């Protein structure tokens, strides 16, 4: 472990410590976390830590806060895991599991600890105790699992990383249908106030994630269940096609970083040369675009009843052109990858303002 003290902004006693509000998007592709003034993002993967035999301190400095320690040992998280752990040994969520309590929620707890460790790196003292209110989400059709998720994240947890250690007491967990995060970036401001420029009565949100694509419709603050839903289709469908293509070309399993590079750039570096996969990437994204439009058509038909449609999530930009062609009143949210996490935080701030007004 490389020990680094958290940089304080002025030490406070436990009695003086204010509660910190955090918007946490535990995505299948990436973890996004936001608190007032800071946000972090890292791949939603983890692996058992290994001994790095050369320049371990330099590598730790390159990936601060991505060595996580608990009673079971050392974990490598996010980009450090992708860099150092064999692909076959990297753990990630791939949608619902047979036993959420034993598999998915312990993974989410580890991701929460890693996110808070990175988020608070320059905010709290090493060894300090902090209180946190979490605002987060689940895919629309996974909302029956909300109570179990709350149970997994609530309570007092030890967070120890290569960047420092602290105790976090999660006093409240708010769980909403995932796309509501993006909705609250439009309906609320980043101070938690109602956004008076958002005049739509009926708002539709499309959230394109790694393993799920979700829709919600909100009518003046009322969630409309019949026009909301999820499909188990997301950016991973394109990932799998590109991974299979690369495996055929390379005659070996491609590293996840190569697949990500190909998907984002259309070009991947292979044996020192650029391999153009732009046509293949476009074809791989076709199924995601079709699945998104199919779900929108089933739930919203032509969208004539909806005043405004917003696209959020890490995969939003990949489907935006096709969605906007079919639904001209659709709009890509700025910084779509962070939309859910920011919206979760906006809602937590809104609730805080309401409580203070009572």
C-alpha positions in Angstrom: 0.0 0.0 0.0 1.3 3.5 -0.9 0.2 5.8 1.9 -1.0 9.3 1.0 -2.8 11.6 3.4 -6.0 13.1 2.3 -5.5 16.9 1.9 -7.8 18.7 4.4 -9.9 21.7 3.8 -9.8 22.4 7.6 -10.3 19.6 10.1 -13.7 19.3 11.8 -14.7 17.2 14.8 -17.3 14.5 14.3 -19.9 16.8 15.9 -19.1 19.6 13.5 -18.9 17.4 10.4 -21.6 18.3 7.9 -23.4 15.6 6.0 -22.1 15.3 2.4 -24.6 14.7 -0.4 -23.4 12.4 -3.2 -25.0 11.5 -6.5 -23.9 7.9 -7.3 -24.5 6.2 -10.7 -23.4 2.6 -10.3 -23.4 1.8 -14.0 -22.6 -1.5 -15.6 -20.0 0.2 -17.8 -18.7 3.0 -15.6 -19.1 4.4 -12.1 -19.9 8.1 -11.9 -20.0 10.0 -8.6 -20.7 13.7 -8.0 -20.7 15.9 -5.0 -20.8 19.7 -5.0 -17.6 20.9 -6.6 -16.2 17.5 -7.7 -17.0 14.5 -9.8 -15.2 11.2 -10.6 -15.6 8.4 -13.2 -13.9 5.1 -13.6 -14.7 1.7 -15.2 -17.1 -0.5 -13.3 -14.7 -3.4 -12.9 -12.7 -4.9 -10.1 -10.2 -7.7 -9.6 -8.2 -9.3 -6.8 -5.0 -7.3 -6.2 -1.7 -8.7 -7.3 1.9 -7.9 -6.4 3.3 -5.5 -9.0 6.9 -6.3 -9.2 8.3 -3.2 -10.8 7.6 0.5 -10.3 4.6 -0.2 -8.1 4.7 3.3 -6.6 4.6 5.0 -10.0 1.6 2.8 -11.0 -0.2 3.7 -7.8 0.4 7.4 -8.5 -1.0 6.9 -12.0 -4.2 5.4 -10.6 -4.8 7.1 -7.2 -7.4 5.6 -5.0 -7.9 2.4 -7.2 -6.3 0.0 -4.7 -9.1 -0.9 -2.3 -8.6 -2.8 1.0 -11.2 -4.8 3.0 -11.4 -7.7 5.3 -11.0 -10.1 2.4 -7.8 -8.5 1.0 -6.8 -6.2 -1.7 -8.8 -5.2 -4.8 -7.8 -3.4 -7.9 -10.5 -1.2 -9.2 -11.3 0.6 -12.4 -8.5 1.6 -14.8 -5.9 -0.1 -12.5 -7.8 -3.3 -12.8 -8.0 -3.0 -16.6 -4.3 -2.2 -16.7 -2.9 -4.9 -14.4 -5.5 -7.8 -14.1 -5.9 -10.6 -16.6 -9.1 -10.1 -18.5 -10.5 -13.5 -17.4 -10.1 -12.4 -13.7 -11.8 -9.1 -14.0 -15.2 -9.0 -12.3 -18.2 -6.8 -13.5 -21.9 -6.8 -13.4 -23.8 -8.0 -16.5 -27.4 -7.2 -15.6 -29.4 -9.0 -13.0 -28.0 -12.1 -11.3 -29.6 -15.1 -9.8 -28.8 -13.9 -6.3 -28.6 -10.1 -6.1 -28.0 -10.1 -2.3 -25.0 -12.4 -2.6 -23.5 -11.2 -5.9 -24.7 -7.9 -7.2 -25.1 -5.8 -4.1 -21.7 -6.7 -2.6 -20.2 -5.6 -5.9 -22.1 -2.3 -5.7 -20.9 -1.8 -2.1 -17.3 -2.2 -3.2 -17.9 0.3 -6.1 -19.5 2.7 -3.6 -16.4 2.5 -1.4 -14.1 3.0 -4.3 -16.1 6.0 -5.6 -16.2 7.7 -2.2 -12.5 7.1 -1.7 -11.7 8.9 -5.0 -14.4 11.5 -4.5 -13.2 12.5 -0.9 -9.5 12.2 -1.7 -8.9 15.9 -1.3 -11.8 16.6 1.0 -11.4 14.7 4.3 -8.6 13.9 6.7 -7.0 10.5 6.7 -8.7 8.5 9.4 -11.7 10.9 9.7 -15.4 9.9 10.0 -17.9 11.4 7.6 -21.6 11.2 7.1 -23.1 10.7 3.6 -26.5 10.8 2.0 -26.5 8.9 -1.2 -28.9 9.4 -4.1 -28.7 6.7 -6.8 -30.8 4.8 -9.3 -31.7 1.4 -10.8 -32.9 0.4 -14.2 -36.7 1.0 -14.4 -37.6 -2.7 -14.4 -35.2 -3.4 -11.5 -36.9 -1.0 -9.1 -38.3 -3.9 -7.0 -34.7 -4.5 -5.9 -34.4 -1.0 -4.4 -35.0 -2.0 -0.8 -32.2 -4.6 -1.0 -29.8 -2.1 -2.5 -30.6 0.4 0.3 -29.9 -2.3 2.8 -26.5 -3.1 1.3 -25.3 0.5 1.2 -26.8 1.9 4.4 -24.7 1.9 7.6 -21.1 2.5 8.7 -18.4 1.3 6.4 -14.6 1.4 6.5 -13.1 2.9 3.3 -9.4 2.2 2.9 -7.5 2.8 -0.3 -3.9 3.5 -1.3 -4.9 7.2 -1.1 -6.1 7.1 2.6 -8.7 5.7 4.9 -11.8 7.0 6.6 -15.1 5.7 8.1 -18.3 6.6 6.2 -21.7 6.5 7.8 -24.3 6.3 5.0 -27.4 7.7 6.8 -29.8 7.7 3.9 -30.0 6.1 0.4 -32.5 7.4 -2.1 -33.2 5.1 -5.0 -35.1 6.2 -8.1 -35.7 4.8 -11.6 -32.3 5.5 -13.4 -33.5 7.9 -16.0 -34.9 10.3 -13.4 -31.3 11.3 -12.8 -31.2 12.9 -16.3 -34.7 14.3 -15.7 -33.5 16.1 -12.6 -30.7 17.8 -14.6 -33.5 19.6 -16.5 -36.2 20.0 -13.8 -33.8 21.1 -11.1 -30.7 23.3 -11.0 -27.3 22.2 -9.5 -28.3 24.0 -6.3 -31.4 21.9 -5.9 -33.8 24.7 -7.0 -36.7 24.2 -9.4 -35.5 25.2 -12.9 -38.0 27.7 -14.1 -36.8 27.5 -17.7 -38.0 23.8 -17.9 -41.6 24.4 -19.1 -42.4 20.9 -20.5 -45.4 19.3 -18.8 -44.8 15.8 -20.1 -41.1 14.8 -20.3 -39.6 11.7 -21.7 -36.1 10.5 -20.8 -34.1 7.9 -22.8 -31.1 6.5 -20.7 -28.7 4.4 -22.9 -26.4 2.5 -20.5 -24.0 -0.3 -20.8 -26.3 -3.2 -20.3 -29.8 -1.6 -20.2 -31.7 1.0 -22.1 -34.4 2.7 -20.0 -37.3 5.0 -20.6 -39.4 7.1 -18.2 -42.1 9.6 -18.7 -42.9 12.3 -16.1 -46.1 14.3 -16.2 -45.7 17.3 -14.0 -43.9 15.4 -11.3 -46.0 12.2 -11.7 -44.2 9.0 -12.9 -46.1 7.3 -15.8 -45.5 3.6 -15.4 -47.3 2.5 -18.7 -44.9 4.7 -20.7 -41.7 3.7 -18.8 -39.6 0.5 -19.0 -36.3 -1.2 -19.6 -34.7 -3.6 -22.1 -31.6 -5.6 -21.5 -29.8 -4.0 -24.4 -27.1 -1.4 -24.2 -23.6 -0.6 -25.4 -22.4 -4.1 -24.4 -24.1 -5.5 -27.6 -21.7 -3.5 -29.7 -18.8 -4.4 -27.3 -19.5 -8.1 -27.8 -19.6 -7.9 -31.6 -16.3 -5.9 -31.7 -14.7 -8.3 -29.3 -15.7 -11.3 -31.4 -14.4 -9.5 -34.5 -11.1 -8.7 -32.9 -10.7 -12.2 -31.6 -11.1 -13.6 -35.2 -8.6 -11.1 -36.5 -6.0 -11.4 -33.7 -6.6 -15.1 -32.9 -6.6 -14.2 -29.2 -9.0 -12.7 -26.7 -8.8 -8.9 -27.0 -8.1 -6.8 -24.0 -11.2 -4.8 -22.9 -9.2 -1.6 -23.5 -8.8 -2.5 -27.2 -12.5 -3.1 -27.6 -13.2 0.3 -25.9 -10.7 2.0 -28.1 -12.3 0.5 -31.3 -15.8 1.5 -30.2 -14.9 5.1 -29.4 -12.4 5.8 -32.2 -13.3 3.3 -34.9 -9.5 2.5 -35.0 -7.5 0.2 -32.8 -3.7 -0.2 -32.5 -2.7 -3.8 -33.4 0.9 -4.9 -33.6 2.1 -1.3 -33.9 -0.3 -0.4 -36.7 -3.8 1.2 -36.9 -6.6 -1.1 -37.8 -9.6 0.7 -39.2 -12.8 -0.8 -37.8 -15.1 2.2 -38.4 -17.5 0.3 -40.7 -17.6 -2.7 -38.3 -18.3 -0.4 -35.4 -21.1 1.3 -37.3 -22.7 -2.1 -38.0 -22.2 -3.3 -34.4 -24.1 -0.2 -33.2 -27.0 -0.9 -35.5 -28.6 -3.4 -33.0 -28.4 -0.9 -30.2 -30.0 1.8 -32.2 -32.8 -0.5 -33.4 -33.4 -1.7 -29.9 -33.7 1.8 -28.6 -36.1 2.9 -31.3 -38.1 -0.3 -30.8 -38.6 0.4 -27.1 -39.5 4.0 -27.8 -42.0 3.0 -30.4 -43.6 0.4 -28.1 -43.9 2.9 -25.2 -44.3 6.2 -26.9 -45.5 5.5 -30.5 -44.5 8.7 -32.4 -44.0 10.7 -29.2 -46.8 13.1 -30.1 -48.0 13.3 -26.5 -44.5 14.1 -25.1 -43.5 17.8 -24.9 -39.7 17.2 -24.6 -37.5 14.1 -25.0 -33.9 14.1 -23.5 -31.2 11.5 -24.2 -28.8 10.7 -21.4 -26.4 7.9 -20.3 -23.0 6.8 -21.5 -24.3 5.5 -24.8 -26.6 8.4 -25.6 -24.3 10.0 -28.2 -24.1 6.6 -30.1 -27.9 6.6 -30.8 -28.6 10.4 -30.8 -28.7 10.9 -34.6 -31.1 8.0 -35.3 -33.4 9.0 -32.3 -33.5 12.6 -33.3 -34.4 11.6 -36.9 -37.4 9.6 -35.7 -38.2 12.1 -32.8 -37.3 15.6 -33.9 -38.0 17.0 -30.5 -35.4 14.8 -28.8 -32.3 16.5 -27.4 -28.9 15.1 -26.3 -28.2 16.2 -22.7 -24.9 18.0 -22.3 -22.3 15.8 -20.5 -24.7 12.9 -21.0 -22.4 10.4 -19.2 -22.7 12.3 -15.9 -26.3 13.2 -16.3 -27.7 10.6 -14.0 -25.2 11.2 -11.2 -25.6 15.0 -11.4 -29.4 14.6 -11.4 -29.3 12.3 -8.4 -27.3 15.0 -6.6 -29.7 17.8 -7.7 -32.6 15.8 -6.2 -30.7 15.2 -2.9 -30.1 19.0 -2.7 -33.7 19.7 -3.5 -34.8 17.4 -0.7 -32.3 19.1 1.6 -33.7 22.5 0.8 -37.3 21.2 1.5 -36.2 19.8 4.8 -34.5 23.1 5.8 -37.7 25.1 4.8 -39.9 23.1 7.2 
